[in-house]
Every structure is written in structure tokens, then in C-alpha cells.
Amino acid sequence: MSEDLARASRPRRENALLTLARIPIVRRMWAVITFSSLGDWLGLLANTALAQQLTHQQSVATQGAAISGVILVRLSPDLFFGPIAAAMADKFDRRKIVIIGDTIAGLLYASIAIAFNLVWLYVAQFVIEAVGLFTQPAKQVIQTTIVPKKLLATANQISLFSVYGTVPIASGLFALLSAVDRLFGGKRHTDTDVRTAIVIALLFNTVSFLVSAATVFFSRHLIPVAPAGREQSKGIIRLLREGVVFVRRDPLIRKLYVGIIGAFAAGGLTVGVAQLWVNTLSAGAAGYSIMFGTVFTGLAIGMLIGPKVLPAYTRSRVFGLAVGGAGISLLTMSVIRDFILADILASSVGLFAGMAWIIGYTLIGQEVEDRLRGRIFAFVLSSVRIVLLLSIAVGPVIAGWIGSHSIPVGEDARLRFSGPGLTLLVGGFVALGVSYYATSRSTPSGTRLRDLARRRLLERGVPGPQERTGLFVTVDGVDPAATARWAALVTDALRARRLVVTETCEPTDSAVGRRIDELLRALAVADDAVEPQTAALLSAADRAEHVANVIRPALVRREAIVCDRFLLTSLAVHGGGRGADMDRIRQVNAWSTGDLLPDVTLVVPGMGGGKDALVHGFDAVDLDAVREALLDAANADPDRCITVPGDVPAALPGAVLERLQRLIDARASVLARAPEQSRLPQ
């Protein structure tokens, strides 16, 4: 019966992906991102193959230098134009930047196919990457403006999957084009002579860029023109300085930045030495293509599953653990001599790197305000490109410098280490170091010991949950008027059983509660923004006093206590509505209340006339996100939570009465009662 009530009262929640797909401009931009990403990866493979083919008659070292030259040319624009590009997305019309930039890039890729010359390849690639520094941040900011904020995490996840999920497809297409080219090329073709395949891949990339520019042009009326007006009056240097200072001073963003860089450095080393390393495993050119696709396939899968991994941990902690997983995979890869096992481990590197990237990327999008988001994204993306491409280019150099080594094992056996394998070993240690940095900033040293000590002190000073003999019922919701009426119904039903009932609510009417309420109202009148972390901590302070002075004493007296709004409301308002870390809010409240949780919670997600009373002082609260957070909390703890409708009935529904009756029967011998006793009304 309770399940039927929950289903009837719980609002229908639409799939986030379907909601996004129904927005025309979002749907078009996804298609463009996927198609242009496929073309861009094909272009990268074609350009490296072109560099090798144009130098195939020279030494292996020269061929390697030519391939590394392509990578270094892709890298160098970040060093020259990165600072300027970082501010452009926040300064000019993002639509024009994308239209002009993608058109130029497409035409330049066509010119590479026509010229088929190494020098022009380097020149055109440099200009293409320089243009990309301006268009990529503009595209990222466009996405944040066309996607509803509450769906931004899903949009980022799908967008990044579209970018990196096309890598194995591009790898397979280029391998197929190369195979067909050799099949019909006759005897004149050598193993490296795949001119037709290269030209087709480059022209495909040209088409993808032109399609991207055309889509933005014809959809420009659906895309916001430019950032807020106050940003237009600021100079580029000032805009840039604000972005860099923000990354440097914000501890969370700095930790995420370092972690993302470390994850991509690990992946870049893997790709950079893959060709040389695969040769040591006797897998040849086909093995290299497989390895290239495998790493990025793992990356795409990691982006899909990243937000769902270890839900009990904070996302920032999972981020650090994912970087560490990539490091461990690299360390294991370095000593493997079997290609199949090595390929599986390579996919693990991509998997963990993808998890770290999507979590870090989404956290940055949520933590950074809109006026800074363009240059922060540009700064992070530019740094990622530098580290990824630099590690790809430097990897073969490091492998050659280290060289091969062997260690005697017994009389006739030797343990052999190749230069590429030792390079992977170095990359693994780098990733583990970055993981330690990110995780230690997420969970400071000694936190668990301190929390344990504090918990023991709390348990000594006040009775813990296992010691209480009363009954604790809470009503959490968006509309204070609705939660108050539900709390009154519960109180009446419990008193009908002649239980001694204490009624209370949050924010409290205590001295602390009144001071906090006055502070928040004063800040609201002064139009002074309150940080979500500040509001959550003030709420936790009020709750700590409430629990210590009202709730626990009532439970010790074996009374039933009914509280109008408690922890779930704080989680929904400060976490879901304003973006504070909900896991941290839980941790702070667990510490401040001695892990006190209600026996049963009625969750009222419906919104009504009580909106202003709930969120006074918090104009930035997203009420839809608050409601979603309440529903998520109820779904995550069905044994404790009952979802009820916002329209309050005249009497408690049978399912709620049944749940309360079971709790009362279980504590019948210890609950305090008035002289007369009767059962709950049926």
C-alpha cells in the first residue's frame, strides 16, 4: 500500500537525456560536436600518416621527428595565443567566433590535402590550432548558455563522450581507408604509401568543419549573442587576470586543475610511446591502431560511468581515486610483455582518465560563475591540450633516452625493460603523485582519525542513536506551509495514541536560530550574496543547538518528537538549489548532531505559496533543483523516507499510519504515554 501511495504522489521525472534532446539547438550542437570530432580525429591520424609518408625513405629517427613535429606544431599555438584566446569567449560574440574559426580551419585542411607538402602541413596545422584556441572555449560557453543549469552535468557528459567516443570510429575508418588504398594501389604501394586514404580523411575533416560553421550560422537566433553587458566594458588583460587569479586562489578548482592535467599527462604518455611500445610486443602497425582506439574507447566509457561510481563518496574524492587508478594501470602496463593484456590495461588507463575528466570538468562548470566561465574553461582546455600533446611528443624522446635495460634472474633468465615500458613506469608514478595531491586536498590527512575521536566524544557527552528510546519523525519539503500541515497531521495522529509529543521546527525559534534568521534576512535586504557553504554551515549550527537542546532531551524522555523540516531540506536548498557539496553537508551535520537521523521522514516535494519563507535571502535558489534533490534523497533511502503529495489531505494516508504504527509497536514498552491509551485511527 505504501508503495502505491509513493507512486501516486511522486511527481513523474523525465529522463534528462530526453529533455535535452527535445531542445532544438542542443540537439543540433550535439550532432555538430560529434561529426566535427570524428573529422578532427581523422585529421590527426591523416596528418601523422602524411608526415611519416613524406619521410618514409629516410631514417626511423627522421620519421619519428616528423611525426613529433606535427604534434609539437599542434601544441605551440597554446603557448603563443592561449592567454588572448582565454578572454575572447567572454569578450566577443561567441557565434561569430565559431562561424569564422571553423570555416578557416576547414579550408586549411583542404589545402593540406591539395599541397601534400611537409612544410605546408606544419604551417597550416599551426594556424588551425591557433584558430581552435578561440573556437573551442566559445563552443563550451555556448553549451552552458543553451543548456538548463540543472541539466548541465548530463550535457557535459554527453558532449565529452561525443568528442572522445569518436576516436575508435575514426581509428577504424582510417585503418579501413588505408587497407582499401593498399588493396587497389597495386605494386607501386609500400606499407606507408596511403596517399588516397590521407586525402579522403583530410577532405572529410574539411566538410565537418564547414558543417559546424553552417549549423551555428543558421541557428544563431537560438544562441545568446554575448556575455553580460558589464563584461563588455572590461579590457582583455583584466578579464584574463580575473580568470587566472580565480584558479590560483580557489582550492577546489586548483585541485581539479592539477588532477586533470595529471590524468591527461598519463594518457598522453600512453599514446605517445604506444607505437614504439607496441613494436617491442611484436604487434606492428595494426597493433598501434588498436592501442590508439582502445585508450580513447576507455576514455569515452569512463566519461559515461564516472558520475555513477562510488556514490557514497564525494565527487572530488572519486576524482582523485580515478587519477590514481590510471597510475596503477600504467605501472602494471610497464612490465607486461603480452599485447592482449597490455591492450586491456591501456583501456583501463583511458577508463580512469575519462572518469577523472568528466567529474573534474563538471565540478568546474558548477563551481565557476558565468562571468568567469569562458576564461576558466579556456585556461583548463588550453592546459589540457598542452600537457596531452606535450606528453605525446616527449614520450618517444624519453623512451629513447632511457633505453632498454635487463636484470639477470637466475642463471639463464633475464628480466627485460624496454625504453617505452620504463616511460610508462615514469608516467604511472607521476599519476600516483597527482592522485595523492588531489585526494589529500579532498580528504585532509588525519580526517578520519579526527572524525572518529570527535564521534566518540559526542557519544560520551550525549546519547547516541542506539541509546534513544523515543520516536523521531521529520517532515521535509519545498513548501513550508505544506510541511507544517503534514507535521500537524502526524502530531494529531500520535497524540490520538496518547503518546507524549513534542512539536518543533527549523529554522528554530531559539536564540541561535533567531540570530541566524536575522543575519540572512539582513543580507538579503542589503542585496549581499550569501555563499552556499556559508548558508549551509549556519543552518548546521542552528541544527546542532536544536538537537542538543530540544530533540535529544525529548528522545531521552522517551517522547515522540515531530520536526517540521530537518536535514533533507538543508541538503535540497543549499546543495541541490545552490550547488554546495551535499556530501560535505551530510558530514558536517553528522558531526554536529552526533549522527542523529529520524526514524521516518515524510518528503513533500510539491511547491506552493511557501516559497518565500523557505528561501529568504537566497535569490539564486533553483527551486526545480531543490525538488529534484528531495526526490533523489527519498529514492536513496526508501526505508526511512515516504514521499507524500503537496496537497495535504484531511487525515494521514493509511500507508503513513501503517509505518508509524509499526514503529510505535516496536517501542511500545519504552515510549512515554499519557494515562489513556488507544490505537491510531484506522
GIMONOR-V287465 format. One record per backbone hydrogen bond with DSSP energy under -1.0 kcal/mol. CO is the residue of the C=O (numbers start at 1). NH is the residue of the N-H. If there is no record, write none. Layout:
co: [CO | CO]
nh: [NH | NH]
This chain:
co: [1 | 2 | 3 | 4 | 5 | 6 | 15 | 16 | 17 | 18 | 20 | 23 | 24 | 25 | 26 | 27 | 28 | 29 | 30 | 31 | 32 | 33 | 34 | 35 | 36 | 37 | 38 | 39 | 40 | 41 | 42 | 43 | 44 | 45 | 46 | 47 | 48 | 49 | 50 | 53 | 55 | 59 | 60 | 61 | 62 | 63 | 64 | 65 | 66 | 67 | 68 | 69 | 70 | 71 | 72 | 75 | 76 | 77 | 78 | 81 | 82 | 84 | 84 | 87 | 88 | 88 | 93 | 94 | 95 | 96 | 97 | 98 | 99 | 100 | 101 | 102 | 103 | 104 | 105 | 106 | 107 | 108 | 109 | 110 | 111 | 112 | 117 | 118 | 119 | 120 | 121 | 122 | 123 | 124 | 125 | 126 | 127 | 128 | 129 | 131 | 131 | 132 | 134 | 135 | 136 | 137 | 138 | 139 | 140 | 141 | 142 | 143 | 148 | 149 | 151 | 152 | 153 | 154 | 155 | 156 | 157 | 158 | 159 | 160 | 161 | 164 | 166 | 167 | 168 | 169 | 170 | 171 | 172 | 173 | 174 | 175 | 176 | 177 | 178 | 179 | 180 | 186 | 192 | 194 | 195 | 196 | 197 | 198 | 199 | 200 | 201 | 202 | 203 | 204 | 205 | 206 | 207 | 208 | 209 | 210 | 211 | 212 | 213 | 214 | 215 | 217 | 219 | 220 | 228 | 229 | 231 | 235 | 236 | 237 | 238 | 239 | 240 | 241 | 242 | 243 | 244 | 245 | 246 | 250 | 251 | 252 | 253 | 254 | 255 | 256 | 257 | 258 | 259 | 260 | 261 | 262 | 263 | 264 | 265 | 266 | 267 | 268 | 269 | 273 | 274 | 275 | 276 | 278 | 279 | 283 | 284 | 285 | 286 | 287 | 288 | 289 | 290 | 291 | 292 | 293 | 294 | 295 | 296 | 297 | 298 | 299 | 300 | 301 | 302 | 305 | 306 | 310 | 314 | 315 | 316 | 317 | 318 | 319 | 320 | 321 | 322 | 323 | 324 | 325 | 326 | 327 | 328 | 329 | 330 | 332 | 333 | 338 | 339 | 340 | 341 | 342 | 343 | 344 | 345 | 346 | 347 | 348 | 349 | 350 | 351 | 352 | 353 | 354 | 355 | 356 | 357 | 358 | 359 | 360 | 361 | 362 | 363 | 364 | 369 | 369 | 372 | 373 | 374 | 375 | 376 | 377 | 378 | 379 | 380 | 381 | 382 | 383 | 384 | 385 | 386 | 387 | 388 | 389 | 390 | 391 | 394 | 395 | 396 | 397 | 398 | 399 | 405 | 407 | 413 | 415 | 417 | 418 | 419 | 420 | 421 | 422 | 423 | 424 | 425 | 426 | 427 | 428 | 429 | 430 | 431 | 432 | 433 | 434 | 435 | 436 | 437 | 438 | 439 | 444 | 446 | 447 | 448 | 449 | 450 | 451 | 452 | 453 | 454 | 455 | 456 | 457 | 458 | 464 | 471 | 472 | 472 | 473 | 474 | 475 | 476 | 479 | 480 | 481 | 482 | 483 | 484 | 485 | 486 | 487 | 488 | 489 | 490 | 491 | 492 | 494 | 495 | 498 | 500 | 502 | 504 | 510 | 511 | 512 | 513 | 514 | 515 | 516 | 517 | 518 | 519 | 520 | 521 | 522 | 523 | 524 | 531 | 532 | 533 | 534 | 535 | 536 | 537 | 538 | 539 | 540 | 541 | 542 | 543 | 544 | 545 | 546 | 546 | 547 | 550 | 551 | 552 | 553 | 554 | 555 | 558 | 559 | 560 | 561 | 562 | 563 | 563 | 564 | 566 | 567 | 568 | 569 | 570 | 571 | 571 | 572 | 574 | 575 | 577 | 581 | 582 | 583 | 584 | 585 | 586 | 587 | 588 | 589 | 590 | 600 | 601 | 602 | 603 | 604 | 610 | 611 | 615 | 618 | 622 | 623 | 624 | 625 | 626 | 627 | 628 | 629 | 630 | 631 | 632 | 637 | 637 | 640 | 642 | 653 | 654 | 655 | 656 | 657 | 658 | 659 | 660 | 661 | 662 | 663 | 665 | 667 | 667 | 672]
nh: [5 | 6 | 7 | 8 | 9 | 10 | 19 | 20 | 21 | 22 | 23 | 27 | 28 | 29 | 30 | 31 | 32 | 33 | 34 | 35 | 36 | 37 | 38 | 39 | 40 | 41 | 42 | 43 | 44 | 45 | 46 | 47 | 48 | 49 | 50 | 51 | 52 | 53 | 54 | 56 | 58 | 63 | 64 | 65 | 66 | 67 | 68 | 69 | 70 | 71 | 72 | 73 | 74 | 75 | 76 | 78 | 80 | 81 | 82 | 85 | 86 | 87 | 88 | 90 | 91 | 92 | 97 | 98 | 99 | 100 | 101 | 102 | 103 | 104 | 105 | 106 | 107 | 108 | 109 | 110 | 111 | 112 | 113 | 114 | 115 | 116 | 121 | 122 | 123 | 124 | 125 | 126 | 127 | 128 | 129 | 130 | 131 | 132 | 133 | 134 | 135 | 136 | 138 | 139 | 140 | 141 | 142 | 143 | 144 | 145 | 146 | 147 | 151 | 152 | 155 | 156 | 157 | 158 | 159 | 160 | 161 | 162 | 163 | 164 | 165 | 167 | 170 | 171 | 172 | 173 | 174 | 175 | 176 | 177 | 178 | 179 | 180 | 181 | 182 | 183 | 184 | 189 | 194 | 198 | 199 | 200 | 201 | 202 | 203 | 204 | 205 | 206 | 207 | 208 | 209 | 210 | 211 | 212 | 213 | 214 | 215 | 216 | 217 | 218 | 219 | 220 | 222 | 223 | 231 | 232 | 234 | 239 | 240 | 241 | 242 | 243 | 244 | 245 | 246 | 247 | 248 | 249 | 250 | 254 | 255 | 256 | 257 | 258 | 259 | 260 | 261 | 262 | 263 | 264 | 265 | 266 | 267 | 268 | 269 | 270 | 271 | 272 | 273 | 277 | 278 | 279 | 280 | 283 | 282 | 287 | 288 | 289 | 290 | 291 | 292 | 293 | 294 | 295 | 296 | 297 | 298 | 299 | 300 | 301 | 302 | 303 | 304 | 305 | 306 | 308 | 309 | 313 | 318 | 319 | 320 | 321 | 322 | 323 | 324 | 325 | 326 | 327 | 328 | 329 | 330 | 331 | 332 | 333 | 334 | 335 | 336 | 342 | 343 | 344 | 345 | 346 | 347 | 348 | 349 | 350 | 351 | 352 | 353 | 354 | 355 | 356 | 357 | 358 | 359 | 360 | 361 | 362 | 363 | 364 | 365 | 366 | 367 | 368 | 372 | 373 | 376 | 377 | 378 | 379 | 380 | 381 | 382 | 383 | 384 | 385 | 386 | 387 | 388 | 389 | 390 | 391 | 392 | 393 | 394 | 395 | 398 | 399 | 400 | 401 | 402 | 403 | 417 | 415 | 409 | 407 | 405 | 422 | 423 | 424 | 425 | 426 | 427 | 428 | 429 | 430 | 431 | 432 | 433 | 434 | 435 | 436 | 437 | 438 | 439 | 440 | 441 | 442 | 443 | 447 | 450 | 451 | 452 | 453 | 454 | 455 | 456 | 457 | 458 | 459 | 460 | 461 | 462 | 467 | 561 | 599 | 600 | 563 | 602 | 565 | 604 | 483 | 484 | 485 | 486 | 487 | 488 | 489 | 490 | 491 | 492 | 493 | 494 | 495 | 496 | 499 | 498 | 674 | 560 | 562 | 564 | 514 | 515 | 516 | 517 | 518 | 519 | 520 | 521 | 522 | 523 | 524 | 525 | 526 | 528 | 527 | 535 | 536 | 537 | 538 | 539 | 540 | 541 | 542 | 543 | 544 | 545 | 546 | 547 | 548 | 549 | 550 | 551 | 552 | 554 | 555 | 556 | 557 | 559 | 558 | 672 | 471 | 502 | 473 | 504 | 475 | 565 | 506 | 570 | 571 | 572 | 573 | 574 | 575 | 576 | 577 | 580 | 579 | 622 | 585 | 586 | 587 | 588 | 589 | 590 | 591 | 592 | 593 | 595 | 474 | 642 | 476 | 644 | 478 | 614 | 615 | 618 | 621 | 626 | 627 | 628 | 629 | 630 | 631 | 632 | 633 | 634 | 635 | 636 | 640 | 641 | 601 | 603 | 657 | 658 | 659 | 660 | 661 | 662 | 663 | 664 | 665 | 666 | 667 | 668 | 670 | 671 | 500]
